Amino acid sequence: MRGGDKCYHNGQLGKATVCFKKAFRIAKLNGQKYELAESASHLSSTYLLRNLPEDAESCCLECLGNIDKFEDPIPRNDVAILNNLGRAYLEQKKFDQAESVLLRVFSYEKTAGLTQSKDFPSTANSLAILYVQLEKFSAAADMYKLLISTSEASKTEIANYLRSLALVNLCEKKYFEAEPLFKRSIALLEEQHCQADLAKSLEGYAGLLRNTDRIAEAVELEKRASSLRFRELPDSPI
C-alpha cells in the first residue's frame, strides 16, 4: 500500500493502480476486511482519476458485494467506497444509481455527525454535480451552500464552491444573486494566487456580464482570464 500511496501522490497513476490492485487481491484472499476496504478505496479513486469509471465501479462492487443488502448504519470503512461508487455511476451518467448511493452516504454522514470528515465534501459535491446534470438547480444550490458553510474547507475550496453556486444561479437566470458570488470567488482566488481557478471564475462572471448586456466589462474579464491561462502553459515565458 505504501508503494501505491507514493506513486499516487507523485502522479504515477499507472504504477499506483498496479500496487493497489495487488494489495486488494491479497486482502481479499486473506479475508482482511479493513485492508480490503482501504485498498478498494485507493484503487477506485485511482481509476476515477484515470477516467476509468467502469473499472472504479467494478472495484467498488467487488469489495462491497450486494449493496442492496446493506443495512444501516453503513460500516464506516465502506463510506469512501460507496462515495467512489456514486461518482463512478455519475461519470457514466447512471443518474438514478448515482443518486441512490450518494444520498444514502450523505444521509448517513449527516446522521452520524460526520459532516467534518474528509469524505463529506466529496459526497455533497458529487450530489451537487448530479443535480445540475438533472437540472434540479435548487437542490444543487443547497449542496453548494452547505459546502460553503463547512468550516474545514480551505479558502480556495470555498472560492470554487462560490463559483459553482454562482453558475447554478446563472442557469436559473438569477443574475442579481450570482454576481456577488462571482465577486467573492474572484477576491478569494486573487488572495490565494490560484491562477487556473481564478481564470474559471473570471470567465463565469464574464458570462453573466454578457447575459446582462455589459459587453465591455465582459471583454475585459475575458482578456484577463486568457492572460492567466497563458501563464499556466508549460512553455510560457511569464
CYANA upper distance limits for C-alpha pairs under 8 A (distance plus 0.5 A):
  1 MET  CA      5 ASP  CA      6.65
  1 MET  CA     19 CYS  CA      7.04
  1 MET  CA     20 PHE  CA      6.68
  1 MET  CA     23 ALA  CA      6.78
  1 MET  CA     39 SER  CA      7.82
  2 ARG  CA      6 LYS  CA      6.70
  3 GLY  CA      7 CYS  CA      6.79
  3 GLY  CA     16 ALA  CA      7.89
  3 GLY  CA     19 CYS  CA      7.12
  4 GLY  CA      8 TYR  CA      6.47
  4 GLY  CA     15 LYS  CA      7.61
  4 GLY  CA     16 ALA  CA      4.83
  4 GLY  CA     17 THR  CA      7.67
  4 GLY  CA     18 VAL  CA      8.21
  4 GLY  CA     19 CYS  CA      5.39
  4 GLY  CA     20 PHE  CA      6.25
  5 ASP  CA      9 HIS  CA      6.69
  5 ASP  CA     16 ALA  CA      7.35
  6 LYS  CA     10 ASN  CA      6.68
  6 LYS  CA     16 ALA  CA      8.27
  7 CYS  CA     11 GLY  CA      6.69
  7 CYS  CA     12 GLN  CA      5.34
  7 CYS  CA     13 LEU  CA      7.00
  7 CYS  CA     15 LYS  CA      6.77
  7 CYS  CA     16 ALA  CA      5.57
  8 TYR  CA     12 GLN  CA      6.14
  8 TYR  CA     13 LEU  CA      6.00
  8 TYR  CA     15 LYS  CA      8.45
  8 TYR  CA     16 ALA  CA      5.81
  8 TYR  CA     46 THR  CA      8.02
 12 GLN  CA     16 ALA  CA      6.68
 13 LEU  CA     17 THR  CA      6.51
 13 LEU  CA     46 THR  CA      7.00
 13 LEU  CA     50 ARG  CA      7.75
 14 GLY  CA     18 VAL  CA      7.12
 15 LYS  CA     19 CYS  CA      6.92
 16 ALA  CA     20 PHE  CA      6.58
 16 ALA  CA     43 LEU  CA      8.50
 16 ALA  CA     46 THR  CA      7.93
 17 THR  CA     21 LYS  CA      6.40
 17 THR  CA     43 LEU  CA      6.62
 17 THR  CA     46 THR  CA      6.96
 17 THR  CA     47 TYR  CA      7.97
 18 VAL  CA     22 LYS  CA      6.73
 19 CYS  CA     23 ALA  CA      6.83
 20 PHE  CA     24 PHE  CA      6.53
 20 PHE  CA     39 SER  CA      6.27
 20 PHE  CA     40 ALA  CA      8.15
 20 PHE  CA     42 HIS  CA      7.17
 20 PHE  CA     43 LEU  CA      5.85
 21 LYS  CA     25 ARG  CA      6.76
 21 LYS  CA     39 SER  CA      8.00
 21 LYS  CA     43 LEU  CA      6.96
 22 LYS  CA     26 ILE  CA      6.76
 23 ALA  CA     27 ALA  CA      6.59
 23 ALA  CA     35 GLU  CA      8.47
 23 ALA  CA     36 LEU  CA      8.26
 23 ALA  CA     39 SER  CA      6.62
 24 PHE  CA     28 LYS  CA      6.65
 24 PHE  CA     35 GLU  CA      8.11
 24 PHE  CA     36 LEU  CA      6.09
 24 PHE  CA     39 SER  CA      5.67
 24 PHE  CA     40 ALA  CA      6.71
 24 PHE  CA     43 LEU  CA      8.47
 25 ARG  CA     29 LEU  CA      6.57
 26 ILE  CA     30 ASN  CA      6.66
 27 ALA  CA     31 GLY  CA      6.45
 27 ALA  CA     32 GLN  CA      5.49
 27 ALA  CA     33 LYS  CA      7.70
 27 ALA  CA     35 GLU  CA      6.25
 27 ALA  CA     36 LEU  CA      5.49
 28 LYS  CA     32 GLN  CA      6.82
 28 LYS  CA     33 LYS  CA      8.06
 28 LYS  CA     36 LEU  CA      6.46
 31 GLY  CA     36 LEU  CA      8.41
 32 GLN  CA     36 LEU  CA      6.41
 33 LYS  CA     37 ALA  CA      6.67
 34 TYR  CA     38 GLU  CA      6.71
 34 TYR  CA     77 ASN  CA      7.39
 35 GLU  CA     39 SER  CA      6.53
 36 LEU  CA     40 ALA  CA      6.48
 36 LEU  CA     63 CYS  CA      7.50
 37 ALA  CA     41 SER  CA      6.60
 37 ALA  CA     63 CYS  CA      7.31
 37 ALA  CA     77 ASN  CA      6.62
 37 ALA  CA     78 ASP  CA      6.87
 37 ALA  CA     81 ILE  CA      7.76
 38 GLU  CA     42 HIS  CA      6.88
 38 GLU  CA     77 ASN  CA      7.92
 39 SER  CA     43 LEU  CA      6.42
 40 ALA  CA     44 SER  CA      6.38
 40 ALA  CA     59 CYS  CA      6.92
 40 ALA  CA     60 CYS  CA      6.87
 40 ALA  CA     63 CYS  CA      7.07
 40 ALA  CA     81 ILE  CA      7.31
 41 SER  CA     45 SER  CA      6.59
 41 SER  CA     60 CYS  CA      8.13
 41 SER  CA     80 ALA  CA      6.58
 41 SER  CA     81 ILE  CA      5.58
 41 SER  CA     84 ASN  CA      7.90
 42 HIS  CA     46 THR  CA      6.72
 43 LEU  CA     47 TYR  CA      6.78
 43 LEU  CA     56 ALA  CA      7.96
 43 LEU  CA     59 CYS  CA      7.95
 44 SER  CA     48 LEU  CA      6.74
 44 SER  CA     55 ASP  CA      7.91
 44 SER  CA     56 ALA  CA      4.89
 44 SER  CA     57 GLU  CA      7.92
 44 SER  CA     59 CYS  CA      6.64
 44 SER  CA     60 CYS  CA      7.13
 44 SER  CA     81 ILE  CA      8.02
 44 SER  CA     84 ASN  CA      7.05
 45 SER  CA     49 LEU  CA      6.85
 45 SER  CA     56 ALA  CA      7.72
 45 SER  CA     84 ASN  CA      7.09
 46 THR  CA     50 ARG  CA      6.76
 47 TYR  CA     51 ASN  CA      6.82
 47 TYR  CA     52 LEU  CA      5.51
 47 TYR  CA     53 PRO  CA      6.95
 47 TYR  CA     55 ASP  CA      6.85
 47 TYR  CA     56 ALA  CA      5.81
 48 LEU  CA     52 LEU  CA      5.96
 48 LEU  CA     53 PRO  CA      5.98
 48 LEU  CA     56 ALA  CA      6.73
 48 LEU  CA     84 ASN  CA      8.43
 48 LEU  CA     88 ALA  CA      7.49
 52 LEU  CA     56 ALA  CA      6.90
 53 PRO  CA     57 GLU  CA      6.53
 53 PRO  CA     87 ARG  CA      8.43
 53 PRO  CA     88 ALA  CA      5.14
 53 PRO  CA     89 TYR  CA      7.84
 53 PRO  CA     91 GLU  CA      6.94
 53 PRO  CA     92 GLN  CA      7.24
 54 GLU  CA     58 SER  CA      6.80
 54 GLU  CA     88 ALA  CA      7.33
 54 GLU  CA     92 GLN  CA      8.11
 55 ASP  CA     59 CYS  CA      6.61
 56 ALA  CA     60 CYS  CA      6.70
 56 ALA  CA     84 ASN  CA      7.85
 56 ALA  CA     85 LEU  CA      7.42
 56 ALA  CA     88 ALA  CA      6.63
 57 GLU  CA     61 LEU  CA      6.67
 57 GLU  CA     84 ASN  CA      8.33
 57 GLU  CA     85 LEU  CA      5.97
 57 GLU  CA     88 ALA  CA      6.11
 57 GLU  CA     89 TYR  CA      7.65
 58 SER  CA     62 GLU  CA      6.49
 59 CYS  CA     63 CYS  CA      6.86
 60 CYS  CA     64 LEU  CA      6.57
 60 CYS  CA     81 ILE  CA      6.40
 60 CYS  CA     82 LEU  CA      7.66
 60 CYS  CA     84 ASN  CA      7.94
 60 CYS  CA     85 LEU  CA      6.44
 61 LEU  CA     65 GLY  CA      5.95
 61 LEU  CA     66 ASN  CA      7.76
 61 LEU  CA     67 ILE  CA      8.12
 61 LEU  CA     85 LEU  CA      8.24
 64 LEU  CA     78 ASP  CA      8.05
 66 ASN  CA     70 PHE  CA      7.84
 70 PHE  CA     74 ILE  CA      7.60
 73 PRO  CA    108 TYR  CA      7.39
 74 ILE  CA     78 ASP  CA      7.43
 74 ILE  CA     79 VAL  CA      7.46
 74 ILE  CA    105 VAL  CA      8.31
 74 ILE  CA    108 TYR  CA      7.51
 75 PRO  CA     79 VAL  CA      7.45
 77 ASN  CA     81 ILE  CA      8.40
 78 ASP  CA     82 LEU  CA      6.64
 79 VAL  CA     83 ASN  CA      6.60
 79 VAL  CA    105 VAL  CA      7.05
 79 VAL  CA    119 ASP  CA      8.19
 80 ALA  CA     84 ASN  CA      6.76
 80 ALA  CA    119 ASP  CA      6.81
 81 ILE  CA     85 LEU  CA      6.61
 82 LEU  CA     86 GLY  CA      6.66
 82 LEU  CA    101 VAL  CA      7.17
 82 LEU  CA    102 LEU  CA      7.95
 82 LEU  CA    105 VAL  CA      7.54
 83 ASN  CA     87 ARG  CA      6.88
 83 ASN  CA    101 VAL  CA      7.98
 83 ASN  CA    102 LEU  CA      6.81
 83 ASN  CA    105 VAL  CA      7.37
 83 ASN  CA    119 ASP  CA      8.14
 83 ASN  CA    122 SER  CA      7.98
 83 ASN  CA    123 THR  CA      6.58
 84 ASN  CA     88 ALA  CA      6.56
 85 LEU  CA     89 TYR  CA      6.75
 85 LEU  CA     98 ALA  CA      8.15
 85 LEU  CA    101 VAL  CA      7.99
 86 GLY  CA     90 LEU  CA      6.64
 86 GLY  CA     97 GLN  CA      7.84
 86 GLY  CA     98 ALA  CA      5.04
 86 GLY  CA     99 GLU  CA      7.72
 86 GLY  CA    101 VAL  CA      6.00
 86 GLY  CA    102 LEU  CA      5.94
 86 GLY  CA    126 SER  CA      8.32
 87 ARG  CA     91 GLU  CA      6.65
 87 ARG  CA     98 ALA  CA      7.34
 87 ARG  CA    126 SER  CA      6.96
 88 ALA  CA     92 GLN  CA      6.88
 88 ALA  CA     98 ALA  CA      8.30
 89 TYR  CA     93 LYS  CA      6.68
 89 TYR  CA     94 LYS  CA      5.44
 89 TYR  CA     95 PHE  CA      7.22
 89 TYR  CA     97 GLN  CA      6.93
 89 TYR  CA     98 ALA  CA      5.50
 90 LEU  CA     94 LYS  CA      6.20
 90 LEU  CA     95 PHE  CA      6.30
 90 LEU  CA     98 ALA  CA      5.89
 90 LEU  CA    126 SER  CA      8.32
 90 LEU  CA    130 LEU  CA      7.22
 94 LYS  CA     98 ALA  CA      6.60
 95 PHE  CA     99 GLU  CA      6.52
 95 PHE  CA    130 LEU  CA      7.56
 96 ASP  CA    100 SER  CA      6.74
 97 GLN  CA    101 VAL  CA      6.78
 98 ALA  CA    102 LEU  CA      6.47
 98 ALA  CA    130 LEU  CA      8.37
 99 GLU  CA    103 LEU  CA      6.26
 99 GLU  CA    127 LEU  CA      7.55
 99 GLU  CA    130 LEU  CA      7.87
100 SER  CA    104 ARG  CA      6.76
101 VAL  CA    105 VAL  CA      6.91
102 LEU  CA    106 PHE  CA      6.45
102 LEU  CA    123 THR  CA      6.79
102 LEU  CA    126 SER  CA      8.12
102 LEU  CA    127 LEU  CA      7.10
103 LEU  CA    107 SER  CA      6.42
103 LEU  CA    127 LEU  CA      8.11
104 ARG  CA    108 TYR  CA      6.73
105 VAL  CA    109 GLU  CA      6.60
105 VAL  CA    123 THR  CA      7.75
106 PHE  CA    110 LYS  CA      6.76
106 PHE  CA    120 PHE  CA      7.75
106 PHE  CA    123 THR  CA      6.75
106 PHE  CA    124 ALA  CA      7.43
107 SER  CA    111 THR  CA      6.60
108 TYR  CA    112 ALA  CA      6.38
109 GLU  CA    113 GLY  CA      6.53
109 GLU  CA    114 LEU  CA      5.23
109 GLU  CA    115 THR  CA      6.53
109 GLU  CA    120 PHE  CA      7.33
110 LYS  CA    114 LEU  CA      6.43
110 LYS  CA    115 THR  CA      6.34
114 LEU  CA    120 PHE  CA      7.49
115 THR  CA    120 PHE  CA      6.04
115 THR  CA    121 PRO  CA      8.34
115 THR  CA    150 THR  CA      8.33
116 GLN  CA    120 PHE  CA      7.27
116 GLN  CA    150 THR  CA      7.74
116 GLN  CA    151 SER  CA      8.23
116 GLN  CA    152 GLU  CA      7.05
117 SER  CA    121 PRO  CA      8.41
118 LYS  CA    122 SER  CA      8.32
119 ASP  CA    123 THR  CA      6.98
120 PHE  CA    124 ALA  CA      6.75
121 PRO  CA    125 ASN  CA      6.37
121 PRO  CA    147 LEU  CA      6.99
122 SER  CA    126 SER  CA      6.49
123 THR  CA    127 LEU  CA      6.78
124 ALA  CA    128 ALA  CA      6.67
124 ALA  CA    143 MET  CA      6.33
124 ALA  CA    144 TYR  CA      8.16
124 ALA  CA    147 LEU  CA      7.61
125 ASN  CA    129 ILE  CA      6.73
125 ASN  CA    143 MET  CA      7.43
125 ASN  CA    144 TYR  CA      7.63
125 ASN  CA    147 LEU  CA      8.10
126 SER  CA    130 LEU  CA      6.62
127 LEU  CA    131 TYR  CA      6.62
127 LEU  CA    140 ALA  CA      7.69
127 LEU  CA    143 MET  CA      7.72
128 ALA  CA    132 VAL  CA      6.80
128 ALA  CA    139 ALA  CA      7.70
128 ALA  CA    140 ALA  CA      4.78
128 ALA  CA    141 ALA  CA      7.74
128 ALA  CA    143 MET  CA      6.02
128 ALA  CA    144 TYR  CA      7.16
129 ILE  CA    133 GLN  CA      6.82
129 ILE  CA    140 ALA  CA      7.50
130 LEU  CA    134 LEU  CA      6.80
130 LEU  CA    140 ALA  CA      8.32
131 TYR  CA    135 GLU  CA      6.40
131 TYR  CA    136 LYS  CA      5.35
131 TYR  CA    137 PHE  CA      6.87
131 TYR  CA    139 ALA  CA      6.86
131 TYR  CA    140 ALA  CA      5.66
132 VAL  CA    136 LYS  CA      6.31
132 VAL  CA    137 PHE  CA      6.24
132 VAL  CA    140 ALA  CA      6.48
132 VAL  CA    168 VAL  CA      7.86
136 LYS  CA    140 ALA  CA      6.86
137 PHE  CA    141 ALA  CA      6.54
137 PHE  CA    168 VAL  CA      6.67
137 PHE  CA    169 ASN  CA      8.32
137 PHE  CA    171 CYS  CA      8.38
137 PHE  CA    172 GLU  CA      7.95
138 SER  CA    142 ASP  CA      6.83
139 ALA  CA    143 MET  CA      7.01
140 ALA  CA    144 TYR  CA      6.92
140 ALA  CA    165 LEU  CA      8.42
140 ALA  CA    168 VAL  CA      7.85
141 ALA  CA    145 LYS  CA      6.61
141 ALA  CA    165 LEU  CA      6.27
141 ALA  CA    168 VAL  CA      7.06
141 ALA  CA    169 ASN  CA      8.32
142 ASP  CA    146 LEU  CA      6.72
143 MET  CA    147 LEU  CA      6.77
144 TYR  CA    148 ILE  CA      6.63
144 TYR  CA    161 TYR  CA      6.40
144 TYR  CA    162 LEU  CA      7.94
144 TYR  CA    164 SER  CA      7.70
144 TYR  CA    165 LEU  CA      6.32
145 LYS  CA    149 SER  CA      6.85
145 LYS  CA    161 TYR  CA      8.45
145 LYS  CA    165 LEU  CA      7.86
146 LEU  CA    150 THR  CA      6.98
147 LEU  CA    153 ALA  CA      8.18
147 LEU  CA    158 ILE  CA      7.99
147 LEU  CA    161 TYR  CA      7.40
148 ILE  CA    153 ALA  CA      7.98
148 ILE  CA    158 ILE  CA      5.86
148 ILE  CA    161 TYR  CA      6.69
148 ILE  CA    162 LEU  CA      7.49
153 ALA  CA    157 GLU  CA      6.40
153 ALA  CA    158 ILE  CA      6.73
154 SER  CA    158 ILE  CA      6.68
155 LYS  CA    159 ALA  CA      6.57
155 LYS  CA    188 LEU  CA      7.05
155 LYS  CA    189 LEU  CA      8.34
155 LYS  CA    192 GLN  CA      8.12
156 THR  CA    160 ASN  CA      6.79
156 THR  CA    188 LEU  CA      7.40
156 THR  CA    189 LEU  CA      6.76
156 THR  CA    192 GLN  CA      7.38
156 THR  CA    194 CYS  CA      8.12
157 GLU  CA    161 TYR  CA      6.72
158 ILE  CA    162 LEU  CA      6.57
158 ILE  CA    185 SER  CA      8.18
159 ALA  CA    163 ARG  CA      6.81
159 ALA  CA    184 ARG  CA      7.63
159 ALA  CA    185 SER  CA      4.79
159 ALA  CA    186 ILE  CA      7.75
159 ALA  CA    188 LEU  CA      6.42
159 ALA  CA    189 LEU  CA      6.93
160 ASN  CA    164 SER  CA      6.73
160 ASN  CA    185 SER  CA      7.17
160 ASN  CA    197 ASP  CA      7.72
160 ASN  CA    201 SER  CA      8.43
161 TYR  CA    165 LEU  CA      6.59
162 LEU  CA    166 ALA  CA      6.59
162 LEU  CA    181 LEU  CA      6.11
162 LEU  CA    182 PHE  CA      7.30
162 LEU  CA    184 ARG  CA      7.80
162 LEU  CA    185 SER  CA      6.14
163 ARG  CA    167 LEU  CA      6.67
163 ARG  CA    181 LEU  CA      7.02
163 ARG  CA    182 PHE  CA      6.13
163 ARG  CA    185 SER  CA      6.38
163 ARG  CA    201 SER  CA      6.48
163 ARG  CA    204 GLY  CA      8.01
164 SER  CA    168 VAL  CA      6.80
165 LEU  CA    169 ASN  CA      6.85
165 LEU  CA    178 ALA  CA      8.07
165 LEU  CA    181 LEU  CA      7.91
166 ALA  CA    170 LEU  CA      6.60
166 ALA  CA    177 GLU  CA      7.95
166 ALA  CA    178 ALA  CA      4.90
166 ALA  CA    179 GLU  CA      7.62
166 ALA  CA    181 LEU  CA      6.03
166 ALA  CA    182 PHE  CA      6.58
167 LEU  CA    171 CYS  CA      6.75
167 LEU  CA    178 ALA  CA      7.60
167 LEU  CA    204 GLY  CA      7.44
168 VAL  CA    172 GLU  CA      7.15
169 ASN  CA    173 LYS  CA      6.63
169 ASN  CA    174 LYS  CA      5.45
169 ASN  CA    175 TYR  CA      7.31
169 ASN  CA    177 GLU  CA      7.26
169 ASN  CA    178 ALA  CA      5.97
170 LEU  CA    174 LYS  CA      6.12
170 LEU  CA    175 TYR  CA      6.49
170 LEU  CA    178 ALA  CA      6.72
170 LEU  CA    208 LEU  CA      7.35
174 LYS  CA    178 ALA  CA      6.69
175 TYR  CA    179 GLU  CA      6.57
175 TYR  CA    208 LEU  CA      7.32
175 TYR  CA    212 THR  CA      8.46
176 PHE  CA    180 PRO  CA      8.15
177 GLU  CA    181 LEU  CA      7.65
178 ALA  CA    182 PHE  CA      6.89
179 GLU  CA    183 LYS  CA      6.85
179 GLU  CA    205 TYR  CA      7.58
179 GLU  CA    208 LEU  CA      7.97
180 PRO  CA    184 ARG  CA      6.62
181 LEU  CA    185 SER  CA      6.64
182 PHE  CA    186 ILE  CA      6.63
182 PHE  CA    201 SER  CA      6.87
182 PHE  CA    202 LEU  CA      8.27
182 PHE  CA    204 GLY  CA      7.93
182 PHE  CA    205 TYR  CA      6.33
183 LYS  CA    187 ALA  CA      6.64
183 LYS  CA    205 TYR  CA      8.38
184 ARG  CA    188 LEU  CA      6.74
185 SER  CA    189 LEU  CA      6.71
185 SER  CA    198 LEU  CA      8.44
185 SER  CA    201 SER  CA      7.20
186 ILE  CA    190 GLU  CA      6.53
186 ILE  CA    198 LEU  CA      6.53
186 ILE  CA    201 SER  CA      6.56
186 ILE  CA    202 LEU  CA      7.39
187 ALA  CA    191 GLU  CA      6.79
188 LEU  CA    192 GLN  CA      6.79
189 LEU  CA    193 HIS  CA      6.35
189 LEU  CA    194 CYS  CA      5.91
189 LEU  CA    195 GLN  CA      8.04
189 LEU  CA    197 ASP  CA      7.53
189 LEU  CA    198 LEU  CA      6.02
190 GLU  CA    194 CYS  CA      7.19
190 GLU  CA    195 GLN  CA      8.30
190 GLU  CA    198 LEU  CA      7.36
193 HIS  CA    198 LEU  CA      8.50
194 CYS  CA    198 LEU  CA      6.36
195 GLN  CA    199 ALA  CA      6.57
195 GLN  CA    228 LEU  CA      6.41
195 GLN  CA    229 ARG  CA      7.90
195 GLN  CA    232 GLU  CA      8.00
196 ALA  CA    200 LYS  CA      7.14
196 ALA  CA    228 LEU  CA      7.47
196 ALA  CA    229 ARG  CA      6.94
196 ALA  CA    232 GLU  CA      7.62
197 ASP  CA    201 SER  CA      6.96
198 LEU  CA    202 LEU  CA      6.63
198 LEU  CA    225 ALA  CA      8.01
199 ALA  CA    203 GLU  CA      6.64
199 ALA  CA    224 ARG  CA      8.12
199 ALA  CA    225 ALA  CA      4.90
199 ALA  CA    226 SER  CA      7.79
199 ALA  CA    228 LEU  CA      6.66
199 ALA  CA    229 ARG  CA      7.18
200 LYS  CA    204 GLY  CA      6.65
200 LYS  CA    225 ALA  CA      7.83
201 SER  CA    205 TYR  CA      6.62
202 LEU  CA    206 ALA  CA      6.55
202 LEU  CA    221 LEU  CA      6.27
202 LEU  CA    222 GLU  CA      7.34
202 LEU  CA    224 ARG  CA      8.19
202 LEU  CA    225 ALA  CA      6.42
203 GLU  CA    207 GLY  CA      6.73
203 GLU  CA    221 LEU  CA      7.31
203 GLU  CA    222 GLU  CA      6.39
203 GLU  CA    225 ALA  CA      6.89
204 GLY  CA    208 LEU  CA      7.10
205 TYR  CA    209 LEU  CA      6.83
205 TYR  CA    218 ALA  CA      8.09
205 TYR  CA    221 LEU  CA      8.27
206 ALA  CA    210 ARG  CA      6.68
206 ALA  CA    217 GLU  CA      7.90
206 ALA  CA    218 ALA  CA      4.82
206 ALA  CA    219 VAL  CA      7.70
206 ALA  CA    221 LEU  CA      6.38
206 ALA  CA    222 GLU  CA      6.85
207 GLY  CA    211 ASN  CA      6.74
207 GLY  CA    218 ALA  CA      7.53
208 LEU  CA    212 THR  CA      6.82
209 LEU  CA    213 ASP  CA      6.72
209 LEU  CA    214 ARG  CA      5.42
209 LEU  CA    215 ILE  CA      6.92
209 LEU  CA    217 GLU  CA      7.34
209 LEU  CA    218 ALA  CA      5.87
210 ARG  CA    214 ARG  CA      6.02
210 ARG  CA    215 ILE  CA      5.75
210 ARG  CA    218 ALA  CA      6.45
214 ARG  CA    218 ALA  CA      6.83
215 ILE  CA    219 VAL  CA      6.64
216 ALA  CA    220 GLU  CA      7.03
217 GLU  CA    221 LEU  CA      7.00
218 ALA  CA    222 GLU  CA      6.65
219 VAL  CA    223 LYS  CA      6.67
220 GLU  CA    224 ARG  CA      6.82
221 LEU  CA    225 ALA  CA      6.61
222 GLU  CA    226 SER  CA      6.57
223 LYS  CA    227 SER  CA      6.69
224 ARG  CA    228 LEU  CA      6.84
225 ALA  CA    229 ARG  CA      6.77
226 SER  CA    230 PHE  CA      6.72
227 SER  CA    231 ARG  CA      6.92
228 LEU  CA    232 GLU  CA      7.06
229 ARG  CA    233 LEU  CA      7.32
230 PHE  CA    236 SER  CA      7.14
231 ARG  CA    236 SER  CA      6.13
231 ARG  CA    237 PRO  CA      8.26
231 ARG  CA    238 ILE  CA      6.40
232 GLU  CA    236 SER  CA      7.57
